[in-house]
Amino acid sequence: MVDPRRTATAEFADLWLPIDVGADIPLAHAIAHEIIAAGLVHEEFVARATTGYAEFAAQVADWTPERAEARTGVPADLVRAAARAYATAPKAQLCWTLGITEHRSGVDNVLALCNLALLCGHVGRWGSGLSPLRGQNNVQGGGDMGALPNRLPGFQAVTDPDARARVEAVWGAPVPPEDGRNLTEMFAAMETGDLRALYVLGENPAQSEADATRARRLLAGLDHLVVQDLYLTRTAELADVVLPATAAWCESNGTVTNSERRVQRVRAAVRAPEGARDDLAILVAVADRLGADLGPADPETMWDELRRVSPLHTGMGWARIEALGGIQWPCPSETDLEPSFLHGRLWADDPADRGRPAPFSVVEWVPPADPLAPDYPIRLTTGRRLDSYNTGVQTRRFSSPLRFGETVDLSPADAADLGVAPGETVRVVSRRGSVEAPVRIDPGLRAGLAFMTLHFGDDVDTNRLTVEAVDPKSGTAEFKATAVRIERIAAPVGARGGTPAP
């Protein structure tokens, strides 16, 4: 387990590598260095199925475990142990979540992990691989449907003329040949005035975007903002038009794609309240008002349209998904199924069957954009808590014995140095703003590290603190690495266990 915090997962791991926030690439480079130095490279796989190994090996040659320890905080002996365990395992997977990707080097962080899998041949085989674990329900399914600015349904590139022609023949409308804007680029376009209207469906960017003060200013300045949501979110409060009372997840029919690419049927478990309408029905009705006929608002009809435009899904008939309890893409055939894992072609004996080789990536480490300094000596990282979810739009509307509200979690050492007690309200200050929150002492935190969530934005608006630095390749903001200081403030005696500051 690689994590700055000693989480519940780290508690039962064989190895916990307590990495400093933002040092993922130095750690991956050091593990690769150790694998090469120990002679544990899967040389046959590297020779037959990859490119760029020599350049990659030269890059990591200087990243000894000792050098990495100085950059990452992970002891050199743990780096060596992790490298040898991974390289010698008969099967191994590298799994990651937002802790890897919500950095300004998020894509390169992932590529550094891909390098390790290629180095050891832990890809294209049953039980081995790379597993990006999705943080929200049906994120994978959204990508399947083309909800990405540079992809058509089935992850076909917008710039591919053959893919556009296939889609245009079904849709009866031209598809722009250039990539669209990702979320970060949309906000940049709002700032320049190039984007003047926005339709937001099931998202709460007024609360979830880094540097929330800027995000709300830009949303409020739009000529027209439409929000379609189950609840009146912070974003909906800024909207010119709200399309409310949509059916909830348990009141809808459709499909979901999980993290292993398995498409499964979803059925309404309960009847929606009177007047509530499914998101699909609302979208079809809006399109009709705009003069476009999208066909009936029926999930099976829409799914059959997807099969016509996406080669990955062609063989996934509605009844077949039902009969098999789910099907993994790619599934181009209506009679056969592909292997349950990807990239098996890389092990083919015939070079023609292997296809394009997998490239090693030479990636450089860049430290977090928000540097620590005497005025901002503590590194704040953000994440989720088990009992709550994202901006809390749904999870905060019911009680939970596990929920104790938003806190700023501090290490015992930092709390002692600051002279703060559990429950005492403090001010957390970054270069962009400040929030007030009660202290929670977490023994799983090391000195110099603090933790907060985004769940309680109505009470503690954490994203007033986070930095609007983004990964240039993905557009993802660096939520995981903010420099802050903790200030004591006078608190009412007895409030949440706090005491007045001296």
C-alpha positions in Angstrom: 0.0 0.0 0.0 1.4 3.4 -1.1 -0.3 6.2 0.7 0.8 9.3 2.6 -1.7 8.3 5.3 -1.8 5.0 7.3 -5.3 4.2 6.1 -7.5 1.2 7.0 -6.1 -0.5 3.9 -2.5 0.2 4.9 -3.3 -1.4 8.3 -3.7 -4.9 6.8 -1.1 -4.5 4.0 2.1 -6.5 4.0 4.0 -3.3 3.2 3.0 0.3 3.7 5.1 2.8 1.9 4.5 6.2 3.5 5.1 8.4 0.5 5.3 12.2 0.6 2.4 13.8 -1.3 3.4 14.4 -5.0 6.4 12.1 -5.0 4.8 9.2 -7.0 7.2 9.4 -10.0 10.4 9.3 -7.9 9.1 6.2 -6.1 8.1 4.5 -9.3 11.5 5.3 -10.8 13.3 3.9 -7.8 11.3 0.7 -7.9 12.1 0.3 -11.6 15.8 1.0 -10.8 15.8 -1.8 -8.2 14.1 -4.3 -10.5 16.7 -3.6 -13.2 19.6 -3.7 -10.8 18.5 -7.0 -9.3 18.2 -8.6 -12.7 14.4 -9.1 -12.3 13.3 -7.6 -15.6 11.1 -9.9 -17.7 13.5 -9.7 -20.6 11.6 -11.9 -23.0 8.4 -9.8 -22.7 10.3 -6.5 -22.9 12.2 -7.6 -26.1 9.1 -9.0 -27.9 6.3 -6.6 -26.9 7.7 -3.2 -25.9 9.6 -0.2 -27.3 11.8 2.4 -25.6 13.3 0.3 -22.9 16.9 1.6 -23.4 15.8 5.2 -23.0 13.7 4.3 -19.9 16.5 2.3 -18.3 18.8 5.2 -18.8 16.4 7.6 -17.1 15.9 5.5 -14.0 19.6 4.6 -13.7 20.3 7.4 -11.1 17.1 6.9 -9.1 18.5 4.7 -6.4 16.3 3.8 -3.4 18.5 6.1 -1.3 18.0 9.0 -3.7 14.3 8.3 -3.7 14.1 8.2 0.1 15.2 11.8 0.2 12.5 12.8 -2.3 9.7 10.5 -1.2 10.1 9.9 2.5 9.9 6.1 1.9 12.8 4.2 3.5 15.1 2.7 0.9 14.7 -0.8 2.4 10.9 -0.6 1.8 11.5 0.5 -1.8 13.7 -2.6 -2.4 11.2 -4.9 -0.7 8.3 -3.6 -2.8 10.3 -3.8 -6.0 11.3 -7.4 -5.4 7.8 -8.5 -4.3 6.2 -7.0 -7.4 8.8 -8.3 -9.8 8.8 -11.9 -8.5 5.0 -12.3 -8.0 3.5 -14.9 -10.3 0.5 -12.5 -10.7 0.4 -8.8 -9.8 -1.9 -5.8 -10.3 -1.2 -2.1 -9.8 -4.4 -0.4 -8.6 -4.8 3.3 -8.1 -7.5 5.9 -7.5 -7.5 9.8 -7.4 -4.4 9.9 -5.2 -2.4 9.3 -8.4 -4.3 11.3 -10.9 -5.3 14.5 -9.0 -1.9 16.1 -9.5 -0.4 18.4 -12.1 1.6 15.3 -13.2 -1.4 12.9 -13.0 -1.0 11.4 -16.4 2.7 10.9 -16.0 2.1 9.3 -12.6 0.0 6.7 -14.4 2.6 6.2 -17.1 5.2 5.6 -14.5 3.1 2.7 -13.2 2.6 1.4 -16.7 6.4 1.3 -17.0 6.6 -1.0 -14.0 4.0 -3.4 -15.4 5.8 -3.6 -18.8 9.1 -4.1 -17.0 7.8 -7.2 -15.3 5.4 -8.5 -17.9 2.5 -7.9 -15.5 0.1 -7.0 -18.3 -2.0 -8.9 -20.8 -2.2 -12.0 -18.6 -5.1 -13.3 -16.4 -4.7 -12.0 -12.8 -2.1 -9.4 -13.8 -2.6 -5.9 -15.0 -3.2 -2.2 -14.4 -6.5 -1.3 -12.6 -7.6 2.3 -12.3 -10.4 2.0 -9.7 -13.2 4.4 -10.5 -14.2 6.8 -7.8 -17.8 7.4 -8.9 -20.6 5.1 -10.0 -20.5 4.5 -13.8 -17.6 6.8 -14.6 -16.5 4.0 -17.0 -20.0 3.9 -18.5 -19.9 7.6 -19.1 -16.7 7.2 -21.1 -18.3 4.3 -23.0 -21.1 6.6 -24.2 -18.7 9.3 -25.4 -18.9 11.7 -22.4 -15.3 12.8 -23.1 -14.3 15.9 -25.0 -12.0 14.0 -27.4 -13.9 10.7 -27.8 -17.0 9.4 -29.6 -19.0 6.5 -28.1 -16.8 3.4 -27.7 -13.7 5.6 -27.1 -13.3 6.4 -30.8 -11.2 9.5 -31.4 -13.2 12.5 -32.6 -10.3 13.2 -35.0 -10.7 9.8 -36.7 -12.6 10.4 -40.0 -13.8 6.8 -40.3 -15.2 6.9 -36.8 -16.9 10.3 -37.5 -18.4 8.9 -40.7 -19.8 5.9 -38.9 -21.4 8.1 -36.2 -22.7 10.7 -38.7 -24.4 8.1 -40.7 -26.5 7.0 -37.6 -27.0 10.5 -36.1 -27.7 12.2 -39.3 -25.7 15.2 -38.3 -22.0 16.3 -38.7 -19.6 15.8 -35.9 -16.9 18.5 -35.4 -13.5 17.1 -36.3 -11.6 18.7 -33.4 -11.4 17.8 -29.7 -13.8 19.6 -27.4 -12.9 21.3 -24.1 -12.3 19.4 -20.9 -13.7 20.8 -17.6 -10.7 22.9 -16.8 -10.6 24.3 -20.3 -14.3 25.2 -20.0 -13.6 27.3 -17.0 -10.6 29.0 -18.8 -13.0 29.7 -21.7 -15.5 31.2 -19.3 -12.8 33.6 -18.0 -12.0 34.8 -21.6 -15.6 35.0 -22.6 -15.4 32.3 -25.2 -17.8 30.1 -23.3 -21.1 31.9 -22.4 -23.6 29.1 -21.7 -23.4 25.8 -19.8 -25.7 22.8 -19.3 -24.8 20.9 -16.2 -26.2 17.5 -15.5 -25.6 15.7 -12.2 -22.5 17.7 -11.4 -21.8 20.3 -8.8 -18.8 22.3 -10.0 -19.6 25.3 -7.8 -18.4 23.1 -4.9 -16.2 20.5 -6.5 -13.9 22.6 -8.6 -10.4 23.6 -7.3 -10.3 27.3 -6.2 -14.1 27.3 -5.6 -14.2 31.1 -5.3 -13.1 31.5 -8.9 -15.4 28.7 -10.1 -18.5 30.4 -8.6 -17.6 33.8 -10.0 -17.3 32.3 -13.5 -20.5 30.3 -13.2 -22.4 33.4 -12.0 -21.0 35.4 -14.9 -22.4 33.2 -17.7 -25.1 34.5 -20.0 -27.1 31.3 -19.4 -26.7 28.4 -17.0 -28.9 25.3 -17.0 -28.7 22.7 -14.2 -30.4 19.4 -14.4 -30.3 17.6 -11.0 -32.1 15.7 -8.3 -31.4 18.4 -5.7 -30.9 22.1 -5.6 -27.2 22.1 -5.4 -24.8 25.0 -4.9 -24.5 25.1 -8.7 -28.2 25.0 -9.2 -28.6 28.0 -7.0 -26.6 30.0 -9.6 -28.6 28.7 -12.6 -30.9 30.6 -14.8 -33.0 27.5 -15.4 -33.2 24.4 -13.2 -34.6 21.2 -14.5 -35.6 19.5 -11.2 -37.1 16.3 -9.9 -35.2 13.9 -12.0 -35.5 10.2 -11.2 -32.8 8.9 -8.8 -30.5 6.0 -9.6 -32.8 3.4 -8.0 -35.8 4.7 -10.0 -34.2 4.4 -13.5 -33.5 1.7 -16.1 -30.4 1.4 -18.2 -26.9 0.0 -18.0 -23.7 0.5 -15.9 -20.1 -0.3 -16.8 -17.9 -1.3 -13.9 -14.1 -1.0 -13.5 -13.5 -4.3 -15.3 -15.4 -3.0 -18.3 -18.4 -5.2 -17.6 -21.7 -3.8 -18.9 -24.6 -4.8 -16.7 -28.3 -4.0 -16.8 -29.8 -1.6 -14.2 -33.4 -1.8 -13.3 -35.6 0.5 -11.4 -36.0 -0.8 -7.8 -38.8 1.6 -6.8 -41.2 3.8 -8.7 -40.2 7.4 -9.1 -42.4 10.0 -7.3 -45.2 11.5 -9.2 -43.9 14.2 -11.6 -40.3 13.0 -11.5 -38.8 12.3 -14.9 -35.8 10.2 -16.0 -32.7 12.1 -17.1 -33.0 10.5 -20.5 -36.6 11.6 -20.9 -35.7 15.2 -20.0 -32.8 15.3 -22.5 -35.0 13.9 -25.3 -37.7 16.5 -24.4 -35.1 19.4 -24.5 -33.8 18.2 -27.8 -37.3 18.1 -29.2 -37.8 21.7 -28.1 -34.6 22.6 -30.0 -35.9 20.8 -33.1 -34.0 17.6 -32.9 -35.6 14.1 -32.8 -33.5 11.8 -30.7 -36.1 9.0 -30.9 -38.0 7.5 -28.0 -36.6 8.0 -24.5 -36.1 4.2 -24.1 -32.9 2.7 -22.7 -33.0 -0.3 -25.0 -33.5 1.8 -28.1 -30.6 4.1 -27.1 -28.4 1.0 -26.4 -29.1 -0.4 -29.9 -28.0 3.0 -31.3 -24.7 2.7 -29.3 -24.1 -0.8 -30.8 -24.5 0.7 -34.3 -21.8 3.4 -33.7 -19.4 1.6 -31.3 -17.4 -1.4 -32.5 -16.6 -2.2 -28.9 -20.3 -2.8 -28.1 -21.6 -4.3 -31.4 -22.1 -7.8 -30.0 -23.8 -6.8 -26.8 -27.4 -7.3 -27.5 -29.8 -6.2 -24.7 -31.1 -9.7 -24.2 -27.6 -11.1 -24.3 -26.5 -8.8 -21.5 -29.4 -10.0 -19.5 -28.8 -13.7 -20.2 -25.1 -13.6 -19.3 -25.4 -11.3 -16.3 -23.2 -8.7 -18.0 -20.6 -8.6 -20.8 -17.1 -7.1 -20.9 -16.1 -4.9 -23.8 -14.6 -5.3 -26.4 -17.4 -7.4 -27.7 -17.6 -7.1 -31.5 -19.2 -10.5 -32.1 -22.8 -11.5 -31.3 -21.7 -15.1 -30.8 -18.2 -15.1 -29.3 -16.7 -13.4 -26.2 -13.3 -11.9 -25.9 -10.8 -12.7 -23.1 -11.7 -11.1 -19.7 -8.5 -9.2 -19.7 -7.0 -6.7 -22.1 -3.7 -6.7 -24.1 -3.3 -10.5 -24.3 -2.1 -9.9 -27.9 1.3 -8.8 -26.5 2.1 -12.4 -25.7 1.3 -13.8 -29.2 4.1 -15.7 -30.8 3.5 -14.2 -34.2 4.6 -10.6 -34.4 1.7 -9.9 -36.8 -0.7 -11.0 -34.0 1.0 -8.9 -31.4 0.2 -5.7 -33.2 1.5 -2.4 -32.0 4.1 -2.8 -29.2 3.6 -1.2 -25.8 5.9 1.8 -25.3 7.9 2.7 -22.2 7.4 6.3 -21.3 10.2 8.6 -20.2 8.5 10.9 -17.7 10.1 13.6 -15.5 9.1 14.4 -12.0 7.8 17.8 -11.1 7.0 18.7 -7.5 3.6 20.1 -6.4 2.7 23.5 -7.7 1.9 24.9 -4.3 5.2 24.8 -2.4 5.6 24.5 1.3 7.0 27.6 3.0 7.5 29.0 6.5 4.1 30.7 6.1 2.5 27.5 4.8 4.4 24.6 6.4 1.7 21.9 6.3 0.8 19.8 3.3 -3.0 19.4 3.0 -4.3 16.5 0.9 -7.9 15.8 0.2 -10.0 12.7 -0.3 -13.2 10.9 0.7 -14.6 9.4 3.9 -16.4 6.1 4.0 -19.8 7.4 5.1 -20.0 10.4 2.7 -19.6 11.0 -1.0 -18.2 13.8 -3.1 -19.8 17.1 -2.3 -22.4 15.5 0.0 -25.4 16.4 -2.1 -27.0 13.1 -1.5 -25.2 11.6 1.5 -25.7 14.6 3.8 -29.4 14.3 3.5 -29.7 11.4 5.8 -28.2 10.7 9.2 -25.4 8.3 9.9 -23.8 7.2 13.2 -20.4 7.3 11.4 -20.7 10.9 10.3 -19.1 13.5 12.5 -19.0 16.4 10.1 -16.1 18.0 8.3 -12.8 18.3 10.2 -9.3 19.1 9.6 -7.3 16.0 10.5 -3.9 16.6 12.0 -1.2 14.3 13.2 -0.7 14.0 17.0 2.7 15.7 16.6 1.3 18.7 14.7 -1.6 19.1 17.1 0.9 19.2 20.0 3.1 21.7 18.3 0.2 23.9 17.5 -1.3 23.5 21.0 -4.8 22.5 19.6 -7.2 20.0 21.1 -9.6 17.6 19.4 -12.8 19.5 18.5 -11.2 22.9 18.8 -12.1 25.1 15.8 -9.1 26.4 13.9 -8.6 28.4 10.7 -7.0 26.6 7.8 -5.3 29.1 5.5 -3.8 28.6 2.0 -2.5 31.1 -0.6 -6.1 31.3 -2.0 -8.4 31.5 1.0 -9.3 30.2 4.4 -11.9 28.0 6.1 -12.7 27.2 9.7 -13.1 23.6 10.9 -12.8 21.6 14.1 -9.7 19.6 14.7 -9.6 15.8 14.6 -6.4 14.0 15.6 -5.5 11.1 13.3 -2.7 8.8 14.4 -2.5 7.6 10.8 -1.1 11.0 9.7 2.6 11.8 9.8 3.9 15.2 11.0 3.5 17.9 8.4 0.4 16.3 6.7 -3.2 17.3 7.1 -6.4 15.8 5.6 -9.8 17.2 4.6 -12.7 16.2 2.4 -15.0 17.9 -0.1 -18.2 16.4 1.4 -19.2 19.3 3.6 -18.9 22.4 1.4 -22.0 24.1 2.9 -20.2 24.1 6.3 -16.5 23.8 5.4 -15.7 24.8 1.9 -12.4 23.0 1.4 -12.0 23.9 -2.2 -11.5 27.5 -1.2 -8.0 26.3 -0.3 -7.1 24.0 -3.2 -4.8 25.2 -6.0 -6.0 25.6 -9.6 -2.9 24.0 -11.1 -3.8 21.4 -13.6 -2.3 18.5 -15.5 -1.7 19.8 -19.0 -2.5 16.4 -20.5 -5.7 15.6 -18.7 -6.9 18.9 -17.3 -7.3 17.5 -13.8 -6.6 19.9 -11.0 -4.1 19.2 -8.3 -6.5 18.6 -5.4 -4.1 16.4 -3.5 -1.3 18.9 -2.7 -2.1 22.2 -1.1 0.2 24.2 1.2 -1.5 25.5 4.3 -1.0 26.8 7.8 -3.2 26.2 10.9 -4.2 29.2 13.0 -5.9 29.1 16.4 -9.0 31.1 16.9 -11.1 31.8 20.0 -13.8 29.2 20.3 -16.7 29.2 22.8 -15.9 27.3 25.9 -17.2 23.8 25.6 -18.0 24.0 21.9 -17.2 20.6 20.3 -14.7 20.0 23.1 -12.8 23.1 22.3 -11.2 25.7 24.6 -10.6 29.4 24.0 -7.2 30.2 22.5 -4.9 32.0 24.9 
